[in-house]
Structures are given as C-alpha cells and as structure tokens.
Amino acid sequence: MTSVHRIAQTGFGTGTNALYDRARPSYQRFTLDFILDSLQKDGPLNIVELGSGTGIFTRALLQHPTWNERIKLLKAVEPSEGMRETFSKTVNDDRISLSEGYFDATGVEDGWADLVVIAQAFHWCPDYDAASAEFARILKPTGTVAWIWNLEDRDAAQWVAQIRDLIEVHEQGTPQFRHMLWRKTFDTESYKKEFQPPQEKTWTYHLQGTKESAVDRASSKSYIAILPEDQKGEVQDEIRRIIDRSEKVWIDESKGIFEYPYKAWVVVAHKK
C-alpha cells in the first residue's frame, strides 16, 4: 500500500522536525530493558527500526550500554524526507543506515532482522495485515516485533487532560494512539499466521516540564503543526492559560519546573 496519511505528510514534513526532535521525550531505560529481556536471541542483533523519525529512539538505544553493545547493524526506515534529514544530523554511527520506506514496504531483504521495532509511529499504519506480513518476511525465525509509545498521561493530571481536550478538537480524523485502531493488527490473518499472541506492559512516570515545553509538545503534533499561524497561536496561548491556572506538582517553582506525567506502553510479539 505504501501510503502516508496526508496530515502526517505535511505535519511531519520538512521544516517541522527540529521542534519535534526537541519537544518529544526520549525512551525510559526500563522500557528498553523490557524489550531487550523479551528477545529470543542472545548476541549481536540486526535491527530494523520502522518510522524512525528524527532518531529519538535510535539515540536512546545508542546511549543504553547493553543495547549499544548488542547492535550489529540497524536499518532505520522513515517515509518523511524532513525527518530523515534531521535523523542524519542527530545520529552518527557506522552501524546505522537510513532509507525511505514504509510499514508494508521496508526494502529490507528476507529473513535479515532479529528485531523490528516501531517507536511512536505505528498508529499511522494504513494496512495492519500488510504490515504484519512484511514484518514476518524480514524477520528471522527467532525474530521479534516491538512497538513502543511515550504518552502524556491525561489521567494523572487535570491540566494534561485539559490540554489534550483542547488540541484534539483539531485532529481532523488523524489516527491517534488513543483510538486503539492499531490493535486490529492482532486480528489480521497475517499476524495470526506468523506471530504468537502479543505481550503488553505499561509504566507511569514523570519528566520535568515547563509551560513552554508543554506548548512545544502540543505544537509538535502533526495536526497542530499544520494549523494557520494565527490559529496555532491561539491554541498555544490557551495552553499557557491552562497551565497558569492549574494545580501542578512543582519540582522547582522558582524556575517554573513541574512534574509532567507520562505513560510508556510497550507491546512485544514473537514469530511462531
């Protein structure tokens, strides 16, 4: 199918990715440890990272001592030229290559990968059955697929929920994680034929946040990035007002630093 949602094409297009790379959080060590412990193979790993974006997850692997040691080769695959441009500027390792590709058309040879990993991207997949067939094609018999998301935890703080309610008015039908459409993957013929039942784990945690980091985080959403500048400015100003009038758990009130609640969600599936 090799298609990309029209809003993703624009919202994550050239010129939007420096903000995305700055505003989106990295991946917590406990999530990376969980994926590593789930693998069915010891020793060096061939990894395919689909929807590799600006390199946030790739850099997290490189900064994790055990993952860094285990990477034999990593093929990063990303459909957005703008994101690939930022990736190339932020990731520098001879073991890592970067190419254009899609969930159902990776360009990777048969049976090459020990791990296929998708970070913060799979809810954009247009064809879950075709994607599952592609994962099975490029994985070794002992291969694993891992999906991971970093999510703002709207249940942990009222101000997070209010910001999410504000910006989700502008979604324009984009496929978001919270819609859980990605779960249809596990009911497809290709998945059921090729993979064992998925394993899931979630964690709650918090990062340091500021008023402007919350504005940047919301502005990095594809459907906010494409708004006309006046509309975008109105949304950003309302986010600032929400934070100003909300109760927060302060880390350093004098510097405006507060707890930003997050949830990590990991799903792992092994080939049969």
N, C-alpha and C positions, 0 to 999 in steps of 0.2 A: 504493500500500500504506500509506504514511503511518503506519507504526508505529514505536515506540521500544521497545527492549529493556527489560523490566521492571526489571532491575537498574540500567540507566542512568537510568531514571525516578527511582528512589529515591536511588541513589548520587551522582547529579549534581543532585539536587533542591534545593529551597530550603533554605538553611542550610549547605550543604556547599561553597559556591563560593568563599568567602573563602580557605579552605585551598587549594583547587585553584589559585586565581589566584596565591597566594603560593608554592606548592610546585613548580608546573610551570615549567620553564625557558622562556625566550624563544627566538627562532629566530635562528640564526647568520647573519651578513651574507653569508657565502659561499653559503649556501643560497638566500637572497633574490636574490643576484646571478645565480645559475644560472637561477632561474625567469625573471627579467627578461630575461636573454640568450636564453632559449628562445622568447620570444614572437614571433609572426609579424606584429606591428603596431607601428609607431612612434607616438609622440604620446600624447595623453591616453587613459586606459583606463577603461572601465566594468567593474567587478569585482563578481562575486558570491562571497561567502565563505560556504560552507555548513558548518554545525556550528561556528559562530563562537565558541561557548563564552563565556568571560569576557572575551574581547577580547585575549588574549595575542598572537595572530598579527597582528591588526589594528593593535595598538600598535607591533609590530615594523615593519610597513610604514610607519607614520607617522613612525617615528624614523629611517628609512632615507632620506637626502636625495633620491636619484633616484626611489625609489618614491613618496615624498610628492609630488614634482613631477608624476609620471605619473598619479596618481589623479584622474580626473574625478569619478566617483561610485562609491561602494562600498555594495552592499546586503548587509548581514550577515543571515544566516538561521540561526535556532537554535531547536530544539524545546523546550528546557528553560526554563521561566519563571524558575527560580532563576539560571541562567546569564545569561539576558537582563538580569535585574536588576543583576547585577554588571557586565556589559558596559556598561550605561547609566551606571554610576557611574565607569567607568575610561576610557571613550572619549568624547571631546568634539571633534567635527569636523563642520562643517555639510555636508560632502560625504558623510557616512556615515549611513545609515538602518539600522534594526534591526527585524526582524519574525519572527514564528513561521513555521516552515516545515520541510520535510523534504527528504531527498535526491531523492525522486521527486515532490515537490510543493512547488516553491520559491516559487510565487506571482509569479515574475518573468515579464515579457512575452517573447514570441517574439523571438529574434534581438537581444537587448539587450546581451549581455555580450561583452566581448573576452576575459575570463578568468574561469573558475570555479576557485576554489581551496578545498581542504579540508585543514585542518591538524589533525592528531592526532585524527581523528574517523571516517575512512571505514571502519575495521574494524567499526564499528557498523551499517553499511548492511545493511538486511534484504533488498534486492532489487537486485542489481547490474545486471540488464538494464533494469529500470525507471529506475534512476538514470542509466544511460548515455543512455537515450532522453531524459530530462529535460535532461541536460547539453547534448545536441545541439540540443534545442528552443530553449533560451535563449541559446545561443552564436551569434555572428555567423559567417559563412563562414570567416573567418580566425581563429576562436576557439581557445582552448587550455584544457585542464583540467590543473591541477597538484595533486598530492597530496603532502603533506609530513608527516613524523613526526620527533619527537625521542625517541630511545630510550635507556634506560640500557644500557650496553654490558656485558653479562654475560660476554663473552669476554675483557674487558680486565682484570678484577679478580675474584679469588675471592670477596671479600665481596659484590660485587654479585650474583654468581650465587647465593650462599647466601641472600641476602635475597629474590631472585626465587623461588627454590625454596620458601622459607617462605611467601610470600604467595600463590603460585599454587595452593596447596592449597585456597584459598578462592574460586577463580574462579567456581564454580557454573555452568559452561557458558557464561560470557560470551565473546563473540567478541573475541579479542585479536589484535593485530598479528602476533604471532609464529606464530599458526596459519596465516597466509598465505591465509586464505579470500578476502580482498579481491582476490587475483589472478584469481579466477574472472571478475571484471569483463571481462578482456580476451578471454575466450572467449564472451561473450554475443553474441547476434545484433545487438542494438542497437549495441554497441561496434564490432563488426567492420564493420557497415554504415556507421557515421558517422565513425569515427576511424582515424587512422594507428596503426601499432604504437607502443607506449609506449617512452619513453626513461627509463632509470633511472640514478641516481648516488647513491653513499653517501660519507659522510665520517666519520672518527673524530675526536673532540676531547675535551677535558675542561673541566669547570667547577669552581669552588670549592665544596666541600661540607663539611658538618659532620655530626656524629652526629644532631643534631636535624633538619637539613634532609633527611637520608636517611629519618628516621622520618616526616616530613611528606610526602615524596614517595610513600612506600608508602601512607600513610594517605589520600592523595588518590585512590587507585584506587577505582573505584566499588564493587567487591566487598569492599573493606576498610571503606569508609565505612559500609556497611550492617550491619556486624557489631554484635552487642550490645557495650556498652561494656566489659564485663569481658573478653570475647574479644579485642576490639580492643587493650585494654591489654596483654594477654599477648603479642600479636603485636608491639606496639611495644617492649616490654621485651626480647623476643628479638632484635629488630633492633639494639637498643643493645648487647646482649651480643655479637652477631656482629661489630659494628664494633670493640668494645673488644678483642677477641681476634685481630683480623685485622691483617695487614700492609697498610700504606697508603703511598701516595706523599704525603709531607707537603709542604704549601705553607707553613704556619706552625704547627708542632706546639704551640707555646706557647698558641696561640689555638684549637687543635683543628681547623684548616682543612687539608683534604687534597684531592687530585685526585679528582673524581667523573667517571668515564669515561662518555662518551655517544657515540652514533652518530646521524647525521642521514641520513634516507632520503627522496629526492625522486623522484617519477615524474611525467613530463610527457607529454601526448598532444595532438595537433593534430587538428582536424577535417579530413576529406578534402576 
